[in-house]
Amino acid sequence: MTDHFQVKMTEMNYEKDRPKANNPVKVQDLTLRDGHQSLFATRGRTEDMIPVAEMMDNIGFWAVEVWGGATFDTMHRFLNEDPWERLRTMKRYFKKTPVSMLLRAQNLVGYRNYPDDVAKAFVQRTAENGMDIFRTFDALNDYRNFETVVKEIKAAGKHFQGCVCYTLTEPRMGGEIYNLEFYLNKAKELEEMGADSICIKDMAGLMSPYDAFELVKALKESVRPPIHLHCHFTSGMSPMTHLKAIEAGVDIIDTCMSPYAYRTSHAAIEPLVVTLYGTDRDTGFSLKAMDEINQKLEKDILPKYKHLLDDSKVSIIDTNVLLHQTPGGMLSNLVNQLREMDALDRIGEVYDLLPKVRKDLGQVPLVTPTSQIVGIQTVNNVLFDEPNDTYKMPTQQVKDICYGLYGKTPAPINPEVQKKVLKGYPRGEEPITCRPAEILESELEKAREDVNDVAADLDDVLIYALYPTTGKKFLRYKYGLEDPPAAMKPKTLEEAVKEEQLVRKARAGEVVAKKKPEDEEGLRKFTVMVDDEPFEVAVEDKNPPVVVQHAPQAAAAAPQPQAPPQPAAAPGPPPKEEPAAAAGPAKPAPAPSGGTPMKAPMPGTIIRFEKKEGDSVNEGDTVVILEAMKMENSLTAPASGTLQGLRYREGDSVAKNDVICVIG
Ligand code: CO
């Protein structure tokens, strides 16, 4: 590195006398998208981004990522915020710095392939609402899924960044599939598609420093577009990986402001700025200016989000990534899923089976949504399979992968598994080989009709087209047709601080019980007084120990602390009470006695019924589709007979072992 130094580094006033680098590393900041998505379950609110946006605009970032990924979903589902409004607002505050987004190719900002008409409209509206850079990836690296969106990005005159999803099947780059040649070929494909830049997207933090050096060097020699590295910190390697990639000539790297950095997020920018001081790759950024931003984030913003941080472990590094080559978010979702199903003790079996399920499904990269699909299927296999009957409960998404609906998998799918799960698949039992969207029927016109009473423009229609259930509900809140639940409302800094004090006191056993403790779902409930205000607190015997539920006696002016959501990396289904309360009776009617009860094997939301009350069903017929962890599961009749006592409606939430109906 010594030849990179231009000046003697001693006795230099770094902020003033710093020479301008010949080839500064360009930096994209991810704080306002991937940062809070990784650490705070994507719960960051627009009002908490505005105070730092203008300050960040002055740093000199190549771009700021502010939209896409899970933001669209989380905003309308949990925050009662219009995702389009966020984009327009960010664009207003970032006057000098281009704004960027993460686009899941034909999956847009959702979890399935949308038809071409929806994809085109979405990209057009995103461009018109102000997006500059479209970072585009496909979970299978099947670039046929880029065709529709890239055409629109280009037509709008915007920057198309093509991603190669970086994944491994062993601890270092190489092996049968994910070797240097694979990545070079993918990059060449992107160059041919007209990529304005090429991103190596290492969502799990798998890339080791020397592999990064080799890969970036080879890419710089093989393709012309600038090379951009997106490398999560999760495993702990990324700061080293960044440095080796910079030495190999990488053009752009991704980082976060330090309060939003590390853990499953990204390396912080500040140490890198100092590392590169005075070299020919100096970023030129002012550390002082960044410190002002950090202080604001620390003092005024992050106290509102701290409860979302998964601090269940002391280590900020997840060595499971190094052991299993899986993304951190995927593992935390698996842990949550198993916990909800009272089966956390079987996590070891899930880890052991995961590579096999991945191989069965064509050695797919582990990235949203394939990481979740492989992960949840592994959980289902561990919990429900029998020695002679595997893939007993395939999720809808696994059937779709086997059918070819996500695209071509990097390796062939296990033909036995494919045949089994496609039995009775409504689109056909023979898999397709064409570009998936070619078989999808247009949806935009129908979406327009469905919400013509509540949607004011195409942006509204798209919220519904992407997320029919929660999207429609959001539109009703937006236009005042329905009141959003209290849990969706933002909390003030004062409320957040008070809530944190309360949790701390409860943990320390300093709460005063005013009510006789009662047992309900393993929770002990107390009414506690904090500064003369009553709060109802439920204390669990297990971790996480404290759930602040609500202030039942609170007057309108009193604060309404929210139930801290589980520290999930991706948003789960909405809290239980809300959809039930809005969609139907608060409590379902009691189940009839007699007959064979059909129970929910896992907690989830009822998406639709395939049978109705009074229908005669045969054992094994699909009765209901239950969404759990965003995967659809077909629940089949446990016996033959007549379906009775249907106790739920579509959209209702059920807990594990809730009786959905009875077959008698
Ligand atoms: Co990321």
Boltz pocket constraint, residues with backbone or C-beta under 6 A from the ligand:
constraints:
  - pocket:
      binder: B
      contacts: [[A, 34], [A, 203], [A, 230], [A, 232]]
      max_distance: 6.0
